[in-house]
Amino acid sequence: MRFILILNSKKMAKITILGIDPGTNRIGHAVLKKDKNGVKAINYGCWEFSLPKKDYRLVQLSRNLKGIINQYKPDYLALEGIYFFKNAKTVMAVSEARGVILLAAAQTKIPVIELAPLEIKQKISGYGRTEKKDMQKKIQKLLKLKTLPQPDDTADALAIALAGLLKIR
C-alpha cells in the first residue's frame, strides 16, 4: 500500500511527532519517531483528569504537555480539529483544551498539523468512515504494537500522529 511505502521511505528525514487527541477529561497522546528503519511508537497513553475544576485540569494538561515536549522534543505536533459536535458544552470544553495545546506548541515553536477526523481515517485505512475498532487494529498492525491500543483516546492519538507523518511528506 502507498502509505506503508511512504513511511518506510529511506528518503524521509528523521522526524519525531507528537499526536494529541483533545478531550475534556481525557487526552490521548502519542509520540512517534520516523527514521530510516520506519516508524516506531516510543510513548503513548491517555492522560485522565479527575480534578474538580476545569481550570485545574487545563493547568495539569499544560504541565503534561510541557513535560512530554521537553522529553521528546517533537518536530511536529499533530492535532485533531473540531469539525462537528452535537453538544455545545462539549465543543467548548474541547476547544479550551485545544487552546492549551496550541499555546504549548506556539511557545515551543513546534509546527502544528491539524487534521479532520475523516482525513485521519482516510490516510490510515484508505476509507474515511472506517469503524473505530478497525482503526485500532490497523494502528496496531502498522506500528507493530503487541496489544490493541486502549483506550480509544490513545488509539486516536496514535492515528493522529501517524496521519500527521503522512501529511508531512
C-alpha positions in Angstrom: 0.0 0.0 0.0 1.1 3.6 -0.7 1.2 4.8 2.9 3.5 1.9 4.0 5.9 2.7 1.3 6.0 6.4 2.3 6.5 5.5 6.0 9.3 3.1 5.1 11.0 5.5 2.7 14.7 6.0 3.4 14.5 9.5 1.9 12.3 10.9 4.7 14.4 12.6 7.3 14.3 11.6 11.0 11.1 13.1 12.4 9.5 13.0 15.8 5.8 13.8 16.0 3.5 14.3 18.9 -0.1 13.3 18.3 -2.8 14.7 20.6 -6.4 13.6 20.7 -8.1 16.5 22.6 -10.9 15.9 25.0 -12.5 17.2 28.2 -11.3 14.8 31.0 -9.2 12.5 28.8 -6.5 13.5 26.4 -4.8 10.8 24.2 -1.1 11.4 23.4 1.4 9.6 21.2 5.0 10.2 20.3 6.2 8.5 17.0 9.7 8.5 15.7 10.3 8.1 12.0 13.8 7.2 10.8 15.5 5.1 8.1 14.1 1.9 9.8 10.5 3.0 9.7 8.1 4.4 12.3 8.1 3.4 15.9 5.7 4.4 18.8 8.0 5.5 21.6 5.5 6.8 24.0 1.7 6.7 24.1 -1.2 6.7 26.5 -4.0 8.7 27.9 -4.0 11.5 30.5 -7.1 11.3 32.7 -8.0 14.3 34.7 -10.3 13.9 37.6 -9.6 17.3 39.1 -12.9 19.0 40.2 -12.4 22.3 38.5 -11.8 22.9 34.8 -9.1 25.4 35.3 -7.1 22.9 37.3 -7.5 20.3 34.5 -6.2 22.8 32.0 -3.2 23.7 34.1 -2.4 19.9 34.5 -2.8 19.5 30.8 -0.3 22.3 30.2 2.2 20.7 32.6 1.8 17.3 31.0 2.3 18.8 27.5 5.4 20.7 28.6 6.8 17.5 30.1 6.3 15.4 27.0 7.6 18.1 24.7 10.7 18.6 26.8 11.4 14.9 27.0 10.9 14.0 23.3 11.4 17.4 21.5 9.0 16.7 18.7 9.5 18.3 15.3 5.7 18.5 14.8 2.5 18.3 16.8 -0.5 16.7 15.1 -3.9 17.6 16.4 -7.4 16.5 15.5 -9.6 19.5 14.5 -13.1 20.2 15.8 -15.5 19.9 12.9 -18.7 18.7 14.3 -20.2 18.4 17.8 -23.8 17.8 18.9 -23.3 19.2 22.3 -22.2 22.9 22.7 -20.8 22.3 26.2 -18.6 19.6 24.9 -17.3 21.6 22.0 -16.4 24.5 24.3 -14.5 22.2 26.7 -12.6 20.6 23.9 -11.9 24.0 22.4 -10.4 25.1 25.7 -8.1 22.1 25.8 -7.1 22.7 22.2 -6.2 26.3 23.1 -3.8 25.0 25.8 -2.3 22.5 23.3 -1.9 25.2 20.6 -0.3 27.6 23.1 2.2 24.9 24.2 3.1 24.3 20.6 3.5 28.0 19.9 5.6 28.6 23.0 8.0 25.8 21.9 7.9 26.8 18.2 6.5 23.4 17.1 4.6 23.4 13.8 1.1 22.2 14.2 -0.6 19.8 11.7 -4.4 19.9 12.1 -6.3 17.0 10.7 -10.0 16.4 10.2 -11.3 13.1 11.6 -12.2 11.8 8.1 -8.8 12.8 6.9 -7.1 10.8 9.6 -9.1 7.7 8.8 -8.6 8.2 5.0 -4.8 8.5 5.5 -4.5 5.4 7.7 -7.1 3.0 6.3 -7.9 4.4 2.9 -11.5 4.9 3.9 -12.8 8.0 5.7 -15.6 6.1 7.5 -13.6 3.3 9.0 -15.1 2.0 12.3 -13.1 2.8 15.5 -12.3 -0.9 16.2 -11.0 -1.4 12.7 -8.8 1.7 13.1 -7.4 0.3 16.3 -6.4 -2.9 14.6 -4.9 -1.0 11.7 -2.8 1.1 14.0 -1.7 -1.9 16.0 -0.6 -3.6 12.8 1.1 -0.6 11.2 3.0 0.3 14.4 3.7 -3.4 15.3 2.2 -2.9 18.7 1.9 -6.1 20.9 -1.6 -5.2 22.1 -4.6 -3.2 20.7 -4.1 0.4 21.8 -6.5 1.3 24.6 -8.5 3.4 25.5 -9.9 4.9 22.4 -8.2 8.2 23.2 -4.8 6.5 23.0 -5.6 4.8 19.7 -6.9 8.1 18.3 -3.7 9.9 19.3 -1.6 7.2 17.6 -3.7 7.5 14.4 -3.4 11.3 14.6 0.4 11.2 14.9 0.6 8.6 12.0 -1.7 10.6 9.8 0.4 13.7 10.6 3.5 12.0 9.4 1.8 11.0 6.2 0.7 14.6 5.7 4.2 16.0 6.1 5.9 14.2 3.3 
